[in-house]
Amino acid sequence: MRLRSASLILVVLSGLVKTCVRGQEVQARLEKSLSDARSISNVEVRMVDVLWIKDYSLLESKPADGVEFSRTFEYYYLAFGRKYRASCKLLSGTTTNLAKHFESAFDGTSYVCYDADQRYMTKSHSYQRGDRSECQYGPLVAPFMFLSRVSDDCPSCALRFSDVVAPDFTNGLILPRGQESEGLLHISMPGHILMKQPTLWSIGIDKTGESFTPRTIRWAIPGGRRGDYFQTP
């Protein structure tokens, strides 16, 4: 009887050690990916972002004319060290109230934002909230989008590549232990308060690997009506 109890205890402890090691591995992979991102001196990205809505049943409202909504934006990002230039340009859309062109740049000292629709340019020594020139789901930030700072206190604080490569970006961050299921390690962690509701991030990532490359990232507001789901190739 004692031998059986001892064997059961060893099995439980083995499972706990395995989970702990998995957590340490994922933490190390995250830190490695962030280090790799910081080592990039020059980067240029051009991407097209397409949104198409056919089923309005999950939305709070729908257009009066019943026309399917679609829009296509082109994003461009160029960076040399800390300096960068970004732009967002509307290529097509089924409505006329879409922002058509927005640009921003940082020369190492000052930020400049230009809203072509309003023909208005601003210059500041600090980052200006509401900069729409960078895609918040772009490939440079997609693996780290669960670290977004969007909240009721700062609804326009989209995650930027310059945030990701900042040396203090993840100070004190410790990923919670994950649970293995369907060949993936699933990690859940709380996000910021949005729409006066607590948010929750859920990450599905391969159990082993050298870098932090989630397969799926889900952002939800328990008790709320909003949820976003992202899946990588």
C-alpha positions as CSV (number, residue, x, y, z in Angstrom):
1,M,0.0,0.0,0.0
2,R,2.8,2.4,0.9
3,L,4.6,1.5,-2.4
4,R,1.5,2.3,-4.4
5,S,1.0,5.6,-2.6
6,A,4.7,6.5,-3.2
7,S,4.3,5.6,-6.9
8,L,1.3,7.8,-7.2
9,I,3.0,10.7,-5.5
10,L,6.0,10.4,-7.9
11,V,3.6,10.4,-10.9
12,V,2.0,13.7,-9.7
13,L,5.3,15.3,-8.9
14,S,6.6,14.3,-12.4
15,G,3.6,16.0,-14.0
16,L,4.1,19.2,-11.9
17,V,7.8,19.3,-12.9
18,K,6.9,18.8,-16.6
19,T,4.5,21.7,-16.5
20,C,7.0,23.9,-14.7
21,V,9.7,23.1,-17.3
22,R,7.2,23.8,-20.1
23,G,6.5,27.2,-18.5
24,Q,10.2,28.0,-18.2
25,E,10.7,26.9,-21.9
26,V,8.0,29.2,-23.2
27,Q,9.3,32.1,-21.1
28,A,12.8,31.5,-22.5
29,R,11.3,31.4,-26.1
30,L,9.5,34.7,-25.5
31,E,12.6,36.4,-24.3
32,K,14.6,35.0,-27.2
33,S,12.1,36.3,-29.8
34,L,12.1,39.7,-28.1
35,S,15.9,39.7,-28.2
36,D,15.9,38.7,-31.9
37,A,13.4,41.6,-32.6
38,R,15.7,44.1,-30.8
39,S,18.7,42.9,-32.9
40,I,16.9,44.0,-36.1
41,S,18.6,47.2,-37.3
42,N,16.8,47.7,-40.6
43,V,13.3,46.5,-41.5
44,E,10.9,47.2,-44.3
45,V,7.3,45.8,-44.4
46,R,4.5,46.4,-46.9
47,M,1.2,44.6,-46.3
48,V,-2.5,44.7,-47.4
49,D,-5.2,44.4,-44.7
50,V,-8.6,43.3,-46.0
51,L,-11.8,43.3,-43.9
52,W,-15.1,41.9,-45.3
53,I,-18.3,41.5,-43.3
54,K,-21.1,39.5,-44.9
55,D,-23.0,38.3,-41.8
56,Y,-24.2,41.1,-39.5
57,S,-25.9,38.8,-37.0
58,L,-23.0,39.1,-34.5
59,L,-22.8,42.9,-34.7
60,E,-24.8,45.4,-32.8
61,S,-25.9,47.2,-35.9
62,K,-26.0,46.8,-39.7
63,P,-26.1,49.3,-42.6
64,A,-29.5,50.6,-43.5
65,D,-29.0,49.6,-47.2
66,G,-27.9,46.1,-46.3
67,V,-24.8,46.3,-48.5
68,E,-22.0,44.0,-47.5
69,F,-19.1,45.9,-45.9
70,S,-15.5,45.6,-47.1
71,R,-12.4,47.7,-47.0
72,T,-8.8,47.3,-48.0
73,F,-5.9,49.2,-46.4
74,E,-2.2,49.2,-47.5
75,Y,0.3,49.6,-44.6
76,Y,4.0,50.4,-45.1
77,Y,6.7,50.4,-42.4
78,L,10.3,51.3,-42.7
79,A,12.8,51.5,-39.7
80,F,16.5,52.1,-39.3
81,G,17.4,51.6,-35.6
82,R,15.0,53.8,-33.6
83,K,14.0,55.9,-36.6
84,Y,11.0,54.9,-38.6
85,R,8.3,55.9,-41.0
86,A,4.9,54.4,-41.3
87,S,1.8,54.9,-43.4
88,C,-1.7,53.6,-43.9
89,K,-3.6,54.2,-47.2
90,L,-7.1,53.3,-48.1
91,L,-7.2,51.3,-51.4
92,S,-10.9,50.6,-51.5
93,G,-14.0,50.6,-49.4
94,T,-17.8,50.2,-49.7
95,T,-18.4,53.3,-47.5
96,T,-17.2,56.9,-47.8
97,N,-16.5,57.6,-44.1
98,L,-13.2,55.7,-43.9
99,A,-9.9,57.4,-43.1
100,K,-8.0,57.5,-46.4
101,H,-4.4,58.3,-45.6
102,F,-2.3,58.6,-42.5
103,E,1.4,58.9,-42.0
104,S,3.8,59.1,-39.1
105,A,7.6,59.3,-38.5
106,F,10.2,59.4,-35.8
107,D,13.7,60.9,-36.5
108,G,15.2,59.8,-33.2
109,T,14.1,63.0,-31.5
110,S,10.7,64.1,-32.7
111,Y,7.5,62.4,-33.7
112,V,5.5,63.8,-36.7
113,C,2.0,62.7,-37.6
114,Y,0.1,63.7,-40.8
115,D,-3.6,63.2,-41.4
116,A,-4.1,63.7,-45.1
117,D,-7.9,63.7,-44.8
118,Q,-7.8,66.7,-42.5
119,R,-4.6,68.2,-44.0
120,Y,-3.3,68.4,-40.5
121,M,0.3,67.7,-39.3
122,T,1.5,67.6,-35.7
123,K,5.0,67.4,-34.2
124,S,5.9,66.4,-30.7
125,H,8.8,65.0,-28.6
126,S,6.6,62.2,-27.3
127,Y,4.6,59.6,-29.1
128,Q,1.1,60.8,-30.0
129,R,-1.8,58.6,-29.2
130,G,-4.2,57.9,-31.9
131,D,-1.5,57.3,-34.6
132,R,-3.3,55.1,-37.1
133,S,-0.4,54.6,-39.5
134,E,0.8,51.3,-38.0
135,C,-1.3,48.0,-38.3
136,Q,-1.9,46.6,-34.8
137,Y,-2.0,43.1,-36.3
138,G,1.0,43.4,-38.5
139,P,3.7,40.6,-38.7
140,L,6.2,42.5,-36.6
141,V,3.9,42.7,-33.6
142,A,1.5,39.8,-34.1
143,P,3.2,37.2,-31.8
144,F,3.2,39.8,-29.0
145,M,-0.3,41.3,-29.4
146,F,-1.4,39.9,-26.1
147,L,0.8,42.6,-24.5
148,S,-1.3,45.3,-26.1
149,R,-1.9,48.3,-23.8
150,V,-5.4,49.1,-25.2
151,S,-7.7,49.9,-22.2
152,D,-10.4,52.2,-21.0
153,D,-7.6,54.6,-19.9
154,C,-5.9,54.4,-23.3
155,P,-8.2,53.1,-26.0
156,S,-5.9,54.3,-28.8
157,C,-2.7,52.7,-27.4
158,A,-2.1,50.2,-30.2
159,L,0.9,47.9,-29.9
160,R,3.8,49.2,-32.1
161,F,7.0,47.7,-33.1
162,S,8.9,50.4,-31.3
163,D,7.2,49.2,-28.1
164,V,8.2,45.6,-28.7
165,V,11.9,46.5,-29.1
166,A,12.0,48.8,-26.1
167,P,14.4,47.4,-23.5
168,D,11.8,47.7,-20.7
169,F,8.8,46.4,-22.7
170,T,8.3,43.2,-20.6
171,N,9.9,44.2,-17.3
172,G,8.6,41.9,-14.6
173,L,6.4,39.8,-17.0
174,I,6.2,36.1,-16.1
175,L,4.0,33.9,-18.3
176,P,1.6,31.7,-16.4
177,R,1.8,27.9,-16.6
178,G,0.1,26.4,-19.6
179,Q,-2.1,23.4,-20.0
180,E,-1.4,20.8,-22.7
181,S,-4.3,20.0,-25.0
182,E,-4.6,18.8,-28.6
183,G,-0.8,19.0,-29.2
184,L,-0.5,22.6,-28.0
185,L,0.3,24.4,-24.8
186,H,-2.5,26.7,-23.9
187,I,-1.8,29.8,-21.8
188,S,-4.4,32.2,-20.4
189,M,-3.6,35.6,-18.8
190,P,-5.6,38.7,-17.9
191,G,-5.5,41.8,-20.0
192,H,-6.4,45.4,-19.3
193,I,-9.9,46.7,-18.4
194,L,-11.9,47.6,-21.5
195,M,-15.5,48.6,-21.9
196,K,-15.5,48.5,-18.0
197,Q,-14.9,44.7,-18.3
198,P,-11.9,42.5,-17.5
199,T,-10.3,41.1,-20.6
200,L,-8.7,37.7,-21.1
201,W,-5.9,36.6,-23.5
202,S,-5.7,32.9,-24.5
203,I,-2.6,31.7,-26.4
204,G,-2.1,28.3,-28.1
205,I,1.6,27.5,-28.9
206,D,3.6,24.5,-29.9
207,K,4.9,22.7,-26.8
208,T,8.5,22.8,-28.1
209,G,10.4,25.2,-30.3
210,E,13.2,27.8,-30.3
211,S,11.1,31.0,-30.7
212,F,7.8,32.4,-29.4
213,T,5.4,31.7,-32.4
214,P,1.8,31.2,-31.2
215,R,-0.5,29.2,-33.4
216,T,-3.6,31.0,-32.1
217,I,-4.3,34.1,-29.9
218,R,-7.7,34.9,-28.6
219,W,-8.8,38.1,-26.9
220,A,-12.2,38.2,-25.1
221,I,-14.2,40.2,-22.6
222,P,-15.9,37.7,-20.3
223,G,-19.5,39.0,-19.8
224,G,-19.0,41.5,-22.6
225,R,-20.0,41.3,-26.3
226,R,-16.6,41.6,-27.9
227,G,-14.0,39.0,-28.9
228,D,-11.2,38.8,-31.4
229,Y,-9.5,35.7,-32.7
230,F,-6.2,35.5,-34.5
231,Q,-4.6,32.5,-36.1
232,T,-1.1,32.3,-37.6
233,P,0.0,30.1,-40.5
